[in-house]
Amino acid sequence: MILPLLPELTLDLADEDAGLFDATGGSYRSEEPPPFWSFAWPGGMALGRFLLDQPLYVAGRSVMDLGAGSGLVGIAAARAGACTVTAVDTDPAALAACARNARANGVDIVTSSVPVDAEVIVAGDVFYSGPVAERVLGFLRRSGAEVLVGDPGRGYLPTRLFEALATYEVPVRVKLEDQCAMRTTIWRLR
């Protein structure tokens, strides 16, 4: 699938008219995580666009894509000249999707289920709930890396700790977001 905001990338994602819980009859009851990786979320799309437009943030540097999902942001970082990219996700299906999508886009990405040391950490849509935001923020602040976050304003990002670098109007799936576009900001941890 080609995304309107990132036409230079090709990703293996769920069909355009699919919703997150469609295959489960509208609810989720399983030990397996939902297939978050099969969708391009607004924070990741905006962050991918930002890296392709502003490669100086990652060019020649090691990058960790935290909560990588489909690998979209890591692929953009690799295309923007990162010397190494590691896609980190706890879902094995997401890591498999990262590897498939990296091959489809002609870039090399290492996958890992645990965080790795990197000069730059990129993270799209990781501030989606209070408990997750608290854990992620603690990790990001301790990392010592430059941190770039794509966030569509879901309310859990402590913006006082970040500086805004850019904002995008991101086309999104109505079935997932109940709207056709979301204003999404790229933030750098202070």
Residue pairs with C-beta under 8 A, 6 or more apart in sequence:
1 10
1 11
1 12
1 13
1 16
1 40
2 9
2 10
2 11
3 9
3 11
3 40
3 45
3 171
4 171
5 45
5 46
5 48
5 49
5 168
5 170
5 171
6 40
6 45
6 48
6 49
6 52
6 72
6 76
8 52
8 79
9 48
9 72
9 75
9 76
9 79
9 105
10 101
10 104
10 105
11 40
11 70
11 71
11 72
11 75
11 101
11 104
12 70
12 97
12 100
12 101
12 104
13 38
13 39
13 40
13 70
14 35
14 38
14 39
16 173
17 175
18 38
18 175
19 173
19 175
19 176
20 34
20 35
20 36
20 39
20 176
21 27
21 28
21 34
24 30
28 34
33 90
33 91
33 93
35 93
36 69
36 91
36 94
37 68
37 69
37 70
37 89
37 91
37 93
37 94
37 97
37 98
38 70
38 97
39 69
39 70
39 173
39 176
40 70
40 72
41 69
41 124
41 125
41 152
41 172
42 124
42 125
42 150
42 152
42 170
42 172
42 177
42 182
42 184
43 123
43 124
43 125
43 126
43 149
43 150
43 151
43 152
43 184
44 69
44 70
44 72
44 73
44 124
44 125
44 150
45 72
45 124
45 150
45 168
45 170
45 184
46 124
46 150
46 152
46 166
46 167
46 168
46 170
46 184
46 185
46 186
47 73
47 76
47 122
47 123
47 124
47 148
47 149
47 150
47 186
48 72
48 73
48 75
48 76
48 124
48 150
49 76
49 168
50 57
50 148
50 150
50 165
50 166
50 168
50 186
51 57
51 58
51 73
51 76
51 77
51 79
51 80
51 122
51 148
52 76
52 79
52 80
54 80
54 165
54 166
55 80
55 81
57 80
57 120
57 146
57 148
58 77
58 80
58 81
58 82
58 120
58 122
59 80
59 81
59 82
60 81
60 82
60 83
61 82
61 83
61 118
61 119
61 120
62 82
62 83
62 84
62 85
62 86
62 117
62 118
62 119
62 120
63 74
63 77
63 78
63 82
63 84
63 85
63 86
63 118
63 119
63 120
63 121
63 122
64 85
64 86
64 88
64 115
64 116
64 117
64 118
64 120
64 121
64 122
64 145
65 71
65 73
65 74
65 77
65 85
65 86
65 87
65 88
65 98
65 109
65 122
65 123
66 88
66 115
66 121
66 122
66 123
66 126
66 136
66 139
66 140
67 88
67 89
67 123
67 124
67 125
67 126
67 136
68 74
68 87
68 88
68 89
68 94
68 95
68 98
68 111
69 89
69 94
69 97
69 98
69 124
69 125
70 94
70 97
70 98
70 101
71 87
71 97
71 98
71 99
71 101
71 102
71 109
72 101
72 124
73 122
73 123
73 124
73 150
74 85
74 86
74 87
74 98
74 102
74 109
74 122
75 85
75 101
75 102
75 105
75 107
75 109
77 85
77 120
77 122
78 85
78 102
78 105
78 107
78 108
78 109
79 105
79 107
82 120
84 110
84 118
85 107
85 108
85 109
85 110
86 109
86 110
86 111
86 112
86 116
86 118
87 95
87 98
87 102
87 109
87 110
87 111
87 112
88 111
88 112
88 113
88 114
88 115
88 116
89 95
89 98
89 111
89 113
90 113
92 113
95 111
95 112
95 113
98 109
98 111
99 109
99 111
102 108
102 109
115 139
115 143
117 145
118 145
119 145
119 146
120 145
120 146
120 147
120 148
121 140
121 143
121 145
121 146
121 147
121 148
122 147
122 148
122 149
122 150
123 136
123 140
123 147
123 148
123 149
123 150
124 149
124 150
124 151
125 150
125 151
125 152
125 154
126 132
126 133
126 136
126 149
127 133
127 136
127 137
127 149
127 151
127 154
127 156
127 157
128 154
128 156
129 156
130 156
132 156
133 156
133 157
133 158
137 158
137 161
140 147
140 149
140 189
141 161
141 189
146 188
146 189
147 188
147 189
148 165
148 186
148 187
148 188
149 157
149 162
149 186
149 187
149 188
149 189
150 184
150 185
150 186
150 187
151 157
151 184
151 185
151 187
152 170
152 182
152 183
152 184
152 185
153 182
153 183
153 184
153 185
157 187
159 187
161 189
161 190
162 187
162 188
162 189
162 190
163 187
163 188
163 190
164 185
164 186
164 187
165 185
165 186
165 187
165 188
166 185
166 186
167 183
167 184
167 185
167 186
168 183
168 184
168 185
168 186
169 181
169 182
169 183
169 184
170 181
170 182
170 183
170 184
171 180
171 181
172 179
172 180
172 181
172 182
174 180
